[in-house]
Amino acid sequence: MTQETEAKKPGSGLLNLLVDYGPIAVFFAIYRYYAPSDHNDAVAEVLAVIRGTVAFMVTAVAALAVSRWKLGKISPMLWLSTGLIVVFGGLTVFFQDERWIQIKPTVIYLGFGAALLLGAARGKPLLKYLLAAAFEGLNDAGWMKLSRNWGFFFFFLAALNEVLRRQLEFGDWIAAKLWLFMPLTFLFTFAHIPMLLKHGMSESAEAEVITDPPHE
């Protein structure tokens, strides 16, 4: 890629946020729009879930294309997340059962958490291969700490998702994905900034780290 092409496709904090969290926001909006006021109306509730899920799938694929077009890259996490959205979204529509799309985050969190902790135990900071471009200058010790900490955090998010999906109505669970999981992720990421800078990450990378943390 030439310098001129790179200049046309700079990283954008706002665009990263839209790519990462736009699909779940659309999911929430479409479901809320079609959800019946009386949640005892099972047929209308299922139709609202299906419409929201289809919108979720379409928006996720569109976000993948936007990431490639505007940012010049598609992260491995985004590839995997989009693939699982399509798979679990398809199962939700086919079986008309919202539980499929609800367990998708749990599957991703457990998979990422297990991979990162197994890699850390073997002395391989796997997060480095997923996010090297966003953590410019970070040394191996920093990558090891980051991979280990995110591994434990992903397990925590998996457990939290399982608790919430069992305790909340579907619409409230979607809202939690936006208003609970996203802030927790940003706070966890922000808390690591001093450690990352101590281990060699350039200060110019700080803004990108905050606006594009690891996510499901």
C-alpha positions as CSV (number, residue, x, y, z in Angstrom):
1,M,0.0,0.0,0.0
2,T,1.4,3.4,-1.0
3,Q,1.8,6.3,1.4
4,E,-0.8,8.1,-0.7
5,T,-3.3,5.3,-0.2
6,E,-2.7,5.2,3.5
7,A,-3.3,8.9,3.7
8,K,-6.7,8.4,2.1
9,K,-7.6,5.7,4.7
10,P,-6.6,7.1,8.1
11,G,-7.7,5.5,11.3
12,S,-10.7,7.1,12.8
13,G,-11.8,6.8,16.4
14,L,-15.5,7.6,15.6
15,L,-15.5,5.3,12.6
16,N,-14.0,2.5,14.7
17,L,-16.8,2.9,17.3
18,L,-19.5,2.8,14.6
19,V,-18.0,-0.3,13.0
20,D,-17.7,-2.0,16.4
21,Y,-20.9,-1.0,18.1
22,G,-23.2,0.2,15.2
23,P,-24.7,-3.2,14.6
24,I,-25.8,-3.8,18.2
25,A,-27.2,-0.2,18.3
26,V,-29.3,-1.0,15.2
27,F,-30.3,-4.3,16.7
28,F,-31.6,-2.5,19.8
29,A,-33.4,0.2,17.8
30,I,-35.2,-2.2,15.4
31,Y,-36.2,-4.5,18.2
32,R,-37.5,-1.6,20.4
33,Y,-39.5,-0.2,17.4
34,Y,-41.3,-3.5,16.7
35,A,-41.5,-4.9,20.2
36,P,-45.1,-5.1,21.5
37,S,-46.0,-3.1,24.6
38,D,-47.5,-6.3,26.0
39,H,-44.6,-8.8,26.2
40,N,-47.1,-11.5,26.7
41,D,-47.9,-11.3,23.0
42,A,-45.5,-14.1,22.0
43,V,-46.0,-13.9,18.3
44,A,-45.3,-10.2,18.1
45,E,-42.3,-10.6,20.4
46,V,-40.8,-13.3,18.2
47,L,-41.4,-11.2,15.1
48,A,-39.6,-8.2,16.7
49,V,-36.7,-10.4,17.7
50,I,-36.4,-11.8,14.1
51,R,-36.6,-8.3,12.6
52,G,-33.9,-7.0,15.0
53,T,-31.7,-10.0,14.3
54,V,-31.9,-9.7,10.5
55,A,-31.0,-6.0,10.8
56,F,-28.2,-7.0,13.1
57,M,-26.8,-9.4,10.6
58,V,-27.1,-7.0,7.6
59,T,-25.5,-4.1,9.6
60,A,-22.7,-6.4,10.8
61,V,-21.8,-7.4,7.2
62,A,-22.1,-3.7,6.1
63,A,-19.7,-2.8,9.0
64,L,-17.2,-5.3,7.7
65,A,-17.3,-3.7,4.3
66,V,-17.0,-0.2,5.7
67,S,-14.0,-1.3,7.8
68,R,-12.2,-2.6,4.7
69,W,-13.2,0.4,2.6
70,K,-12.6,3.3,5.0
71,L,-10.0,1.9,7.4
72,G,-8.2,-0.3,4.9
73,K,-8.3,-3.3,7.2
74,I,-10.5,-5.9,8.8
75,S,-9.3,-7.0,12.2
76,P,-9.4,-10.8,13.0
77,M,-11.8,-10.0,15.9
78,L,-14.2,-8.3,13.5
79,W,-14.0,-11.2,11.0
80,L,-14.8,-13.7,13.8
81,S,-17.5,-11.6,15.4
82,T,-19.3,-11.0,12.1
83,G,-19.1,-14.6,11.2
84,L,-20.7,-15.6,14.5
85,I,-23.4,-12.9,14.2
86,V,-24.4,-14.4,10.9
87,V,-24.3,-18.0,12.2
88,F,-26.1,-17.4,15.5
89,G,-28.4,-14.8,13.9
90,G,-29.4,-17.4,11.2
91,L,-30.1,-19.9,14.0
92,T,-32.3,-17.4,15.8
93,V,-34.3,-16.7,12.7
94,F,-34.6,-20.4,11.7
95,F,-35.6,-21.6,15.1
96,Q,-37.4,-18.4,16.0
97,D,-35.6,-18.5,19.4
98,E,-33.8,-15.5,20.7
99,R,-31.6,-17.6,22.9
100,W,-29.3,-18.3,20.0
101,I,-28.3,-14.7,19.5
102,Q,-28.0,-14.2,23.2
103,I,-25.4,-17.0,23.7
104,K,-23.2,-15.6,20.8
105,P,-21.3,-13.2,23.1
106,T,-20.8,-16.0,25.6
107,V,-19.2,-18.2,22.9
108,I,-16.9,-15.4,21.8
109,Y,-15.9,-14.3,25.3
110,L,-15.1,-17.9,26.3
111,G,-13.2,-18.6,23.1
112,F,-11.1,-15.5,23.3
113,G,-10.6,-15.9,27.1
114,A,-9.4,-19.5,26.8
115,A,-7.1,-18.7,23.8
116,L,-5.5,-15.7,25.5
117,L,-4.9,-17.5,28.8
118,L,-3.6,-20.7,27.1
119,G,-1.3,-18.5,25.0
120,A,-0.1,-16.7,28.1
121,A,0.6,-19.9,29.9
122,R,2.7,-21.0,27.0
123,G,4.6,-17.7,26.9
124,K,2.8,-16.5,23.8
125,P,0.8,-13.2,24.0
126,L,-1.8,-14.0,21.4
127,L,-3.4,-10.5,21.6
128,K,-0.2,-9.2,19.9
129,Y,-1.2,-10.9,16.7
130,L,-4.7,-9.5,16.8
131,L,-4.0,-5.9,17.9
132,A,-0.4,-5.1,17.1
133,A,-1.3,-2.1,14.9
134,A,-3.3,-0.4,17.7
135,F,-0.6,-0.8,20.4
136,E,2.4,0.6,18.5
137,G,5.7,0.2,20.4
138,L,4.4,-2.1,23.2
139,N,7.1,-4.6,24.3
140,D,6.7,-8.3,24.9
141,A,6.2,-7.9,28.7
142,G,3.4,-5.5,28.1
143,W,1.8,-7.8,25.6
144,M,2.0,-10.7,28.0
145,K,0.3,-8.7,30.8
146,L,-2.4,-7.4,28.4
147,S,-3.2,-10.8,27.0
148,R,-3.4,-12.4,30.5
149,N,-5.6,-9.6,31.8
150,W,-8.0,-9.6,28.8
151,G,-8.2,-13.4,29.1
152,F,-9.6,-13.1,32.6
153,F,-11.8,-10.1,31.6
154,F,-13.4,-12.1,28.8
155,F,-14.2,-14.9,31.2
156,F,-15.9,-12.3,33.5
157,L,-17.9,-10.9,30.6
158,A,-19.0,-14.4,29.6
159,A,-20.3,-15.1,33.1
160,L,-22.0,-11.7,33.2
161,N,-23.7,-12.3,29.9
162,E,-25.0,-15.6,31.1
163,V,-26.4,-14.1,34.3
164,L,-28.1,-11.2,32.5
165,R,-29.6,-13.2,29.7
166,R,-31.3,-15.5,32.3
167,Q,-32.5,-12.6,34.5
168,L,-33.5,-9.9,32.0
169,E,-36.2,-9.5,29.3
170,F,-34.8,-9.7,25.8
171,G,-35.0,-5.9,25.2
172,D,-33.3,-5.2,28.5
173,W,-30.6,-7.6,27.7
174,I,-29.9,-5.8,24.4
175,A,-29.8,-2.5,26.3
176,A,-27.3,-4.0,28.7
177,K,-25.0,-4.8,25.7
178,L,-24.9,-1.1,24.9
179,W,-25.1,0.6,28.3
180,L,-23.2,-1.9,30.5
181,F,-20.8,-4.0,28.5
182,M,-19.5,-1.2,26.4
183,P,-18.7,1.1,29.3
184,L,-17.1,-1.8,31.2
185,T,-14.9,-2.5,28.2
186,F,-13.8,1.1,27.9
187,L,-13.1,1.4,31.6
188,F,-11.1,-1.8,31.6
189,T,-9.1,-0.6,28.5
190,F,-8.5,2.9,30.0
191,A,-7.2,1.4,33.2
192,H,-4.4,-0.3,31.3
193,I,-3.1,2.9,29.7
194,P,-0.4,3.6,32.4
195,M,0.9,0.1,32.2
196,L,0.9,0.2,28.4
197,L,2.9,3.4,28.3
198,K,5.3,2.0,30.9
199,H,5.9,-0.9,28.6
200,G,6.8,1.1,25.6
201,M,3.5,1.9,23.8
202,S,3.8,5.3,22.0
203,E,1.6,8.1,23.3
204,S,0.3,8.7,19.8
205,A,-1.4,5.2,20.0
206,E,-3.3,6.0,23.2
207,A,-6.3,7.5,21.4
208,E,-6.7,4.5,19.1
209,V,-6.4,2.1,22.0
210,I,-9.3,3.8,23.8
211,T,-11.6,4.0,20.8
212,D,-10.9,0.6,19.5
213,P,-10.5,-1.9,22.4
214,P,-10.8,-5.6,22.0
215,H,-14.5,-6.5,21.8
216,E,-16.9,-9.2,20.8
